[in-house]
Amino acid sequence: MKTKKCSARDVISYLPCDVKENILKRLILRDAVRTSILSREWRYKWATLPALVLLFSSQLKLSDNQDFNAVINQILMIHQGPVKEFEVRYMDLESSRYLPQWFDLLSKYHLQRLFLHWWLGPKGYGRLPSNFFSFSQLRYLYLSKCVLRPPSSFKGLSSLVSLEFENVKIKTHKLSSLISKSPFLERVVIRNLCDKFKTLRIWASKLKKFLFLGIASSIYFVNVPLLEEVHIVLSGRSDEVLPYKVKQDNFMKSLAQLSSITKLVLNGFLKVNSAVAIDGVWQNLTFDMNHLKILGLEISSFELAEVSCAICLIRSAPNLESLNFIISAHDQQISTTTQFLVRQHEHSISFNGLKKVSIWWLGCKEPDIELVQLIFSFSPALEKFIIPPSYEGSCLLDYLVSMPKASPKVEIVLDYMDTESKVFDFMSSV
């Protein structure tokens, strides 16, 4: 009889509280609210959720006689307990005009995570209301497709740990100021900012991870003693990123700040900063990156300044374990980089800790082959040399197999996925 009662029992209603909370956390707000009809035990259980997620594209298609703003206001007023996270995706201009009211209601909850995404077409941008700048307790901030204009009186976000901007309009000095005025900031991700940057200066004493994809003349690190991971992709046409003069001493000082760096990936960065080379050749760095384990570089093997820069960085990383190259397209027939690479054999260089090398778009041209020969000659611990299958595969493999190698155990591997997608994939780094 006891077994029968147990089997006939309303299992959904009497789930443990932690299970109910786990279910509700995985639902968008519309579906979470609808759980109130399940039973008395579920009624208004959603109102204690610490995270509110609004998806305009699906859940907010209300009938014509319903006032959208009133519905959201009611949800915020009914809510019990803290609201730690507020997320709104796919806003249009009509719905975003209610943000000031929502922010007023949220101000009492000590919001910790804010995620705002506008969906306004390629040329449309939302605008943050002024009361946004009062959320000084925010720890995580994501903004997409909006205009950000901090007032002159803005003192920063004193609790911010993570900052992520995508397609945001903000002036260079305002962004630098926002970062420097966030003393606990550990993570910065910037994608496709809408203003062309001349120089972005990063001053963040707690910063550990910095990722940038977009147009900028250069990025200078000023005070980043804890920075461990940097991934920079400078995109855009050459006339957009190259017109600003880069001073050598500033650039060297910037690199010297990366004393704790363990992973460094630079796409397009060496091309933009090749102007710091003296007579086309980078000079030896006056400092070491002793913690650097993973290095990813995009270079043109026919550009002396880029190749010499790459060699300088490698030589300055005595504990480097993984080296990854993208060899960008080139059509030159004569290059001075071949002679430069040959001369490196005369110097006392060594890549003693290097265990894995991957190269994407490696060809059979002289500079490419000399670069590989240099790596083989001075890497006694090398275990894997990875290239993707290519139309030049048979020619290339013959060269690689016949080359003398300092490491007796190096294995040449043809692997598409390992070569391109892991180190240089910006989104996987985010």
Beta strands, then each sheet from edge to edge (+ up, - down):
strand 1: 51-55
strand 2: 85-91
strand 3: 113-118
strand 4: 126-127
strand 5: 140-147
strand 6: 162-169
strand 7: 187-191
strand 8: 197-203
strand 9: 209-214
strand 10: 216-223
strand 11: 229-234
strand 12: 263-267
strand 13: 294-299
strand 14: 322-327
strand 15: 356-360
strand 16: 384-387
strand 17: 411-414
sheet 1: 1+ 2+ 3+ 5+ 4+
sheet 2: 1+ 2+ 3+ 5+ 6+ 7+ 9+ 11+ 12+ 13+ 14+ 15+ 16+ 17+
sheet 3: 8+ 10+
end
